[in-house]
């Protein structure tokens, strides 16, 4: 069974993943190097990968300095 979560936060050497039933801390080295905040992450029981079918929009992705004034 493949689980799908969201990369919620990077905290030092760890990443915080938000799953449907909670959250977990994993070592960042287990994630793909190109993983960014808000990305959808798939876990197949042994490996973490990016969900290429999902494009997430986070405040970091759509922020513009024009919004500041």
C-alpha positions as CSV (number, residue, x, y, z in Angstrom):
1,X,0.0,0.0,0.0
2,X,1.4,3.4,-1.0
3,X,0.9,6.3,1.4
4,X,0.7,9.9,0.2
5,X,1.7,12.8,2.4
6,X,2.9,16.4,2.2
7,X,6.3,17.8,3.0
8,X,5.2,20.2,5.7
9,X,8.5,21.4,7.3
10,X,12.2,20.9,7.3
11,X,13.7,20.9,10.8
12,X,17.5,20.5,10.8
13,X,18.4,17.0,9.7
14,X,14.7,16.0,9.7
15,X,11.7,16.5,7.5
16,X,8.1,16.7,8.8
17,X,5.6,14.8,6.7
18,X,1.9,15.3,7.1
19,X,-0.1,12.2,6.4
20,X,-3.9,11.6,6.3
21,X,-3.7,10.0,9.8
22,X,-1.0,12.2,11.4
23,X,2.5,13.3,10.9
24,X,6.0,11.9,11.2
25,X,9.6,13.0,11.4
26,X,12.0,11.3,9.0
27,X,15.7,11.9,8.2
28,X,15.9,14.4,5.3
29,X,18.4,12.1,3.5
30,X,15.5,9.7,2.8
31,X,13.7,12.3,0.7
32,X,14.6,13.0,-3.0
33,X,17.1,15.9,-3.2
34,X,14.6,17.9,-5.3
35,X,11.8,17.8,-2.6
36,X,10.5,21.2,-1.6
37,X,8.0,22.4,1.0
38,X,4.5,21.6,0.0
39,X,5.5,18.7,-2.3
40,X,3.4,15.6,-2.3
41,X,5.5,12.7,-1.1
42,X,4.8,9.0,-1.8
43,X,6.0,6.2,0.5
44,X,5.8,2.6,-0.7
45,X,7.0,1.0,2.5
46,X,10.7,1.3,1.8
47,X,11.3,4.4,-0.4
48,X,10.1,8.0,-0.5
49,X,9.5,9.7,-3.9
50,X,7.8,12.8,-5.3
51,X,4.3,12.4,-6.6
52,X,4.8,13.7,-10.2
53,X,1.0,13.8,-10.8
54,X,0.5,16.4,-8.0
55,X,1.5,20.0,-8.2
56,X,1.1,21.8,-4.9
57,X,0.8,25.5,-4.3
58,X,2.2,26.8,-1.1
59,X,2.5,30.3,0.1
60,X,6.2,30.0,-0.7
61,X,5.5,29.1,-4.3
62,X,3.1,31.9,-5.0
63,X,4.6,34.8,-2.9
64,X,5.4,38.0,-4.7
65,X,7.2,41.1,-3.3
66,X,4.5,43.2,-5.1
67,X,2.1,41.9,-2.5
68,X,4.1,43.7,0.2
69,X,3.1,47.1,-0.9
